[in-house]
């Protein structure tokens, strides 16, 4: 994927009226994102990276954020015929604050499904702990799978819910409707 270097002048509700941040985006171009996803990326990643930067350092250079090619994924995860958006915060890197998005874990996966009103809504925030989950295609769709622990997260279309298998014998359900938000930590 072609590496893009762009500057964004954001009017986000940040500490400064006009925030300047350099973005190295190897993921989906920001201008192609639906408004709900773009606003989330600007607020929770670009804005936080800019705010976490040392103002003294920014006098000489701008804040910089990197988006890996899998930072934002657009696939039909729940099998309803409409592409969903998944944000993997471990694939965002703020040069000025390396642990900003993940701390001492691997971070979260944020799932956005399209609602009946044609808006994207965060449906699930899934904490990966220290286990690297990778997106995998299956016969029934997609799932996030960990080779290390044999655990996985997938959408059960028949039950309209996320199912998490912890790698031993326990399965946990998350949300009964694809547009209701659920969080598991």
Secondary structure, DSSP 8 states (H G I E B T S, - for coil): ---EEEEEEE--SSSSSSEEEEEEE-SS-GGGS-HHHHHHHIIIIIIHHHHHS-HHHHTTS-EEEEE-TTSEEEE-TTSSSS-EEEEEGGGEEETT-TTTTTTTS--EEEEEEE-TTS-EEEEEEEE-TT---EEEEETTEEEEE-TTT--EEEEETTTTEEEEE-SSS-EEE--SSTTS-EEE-
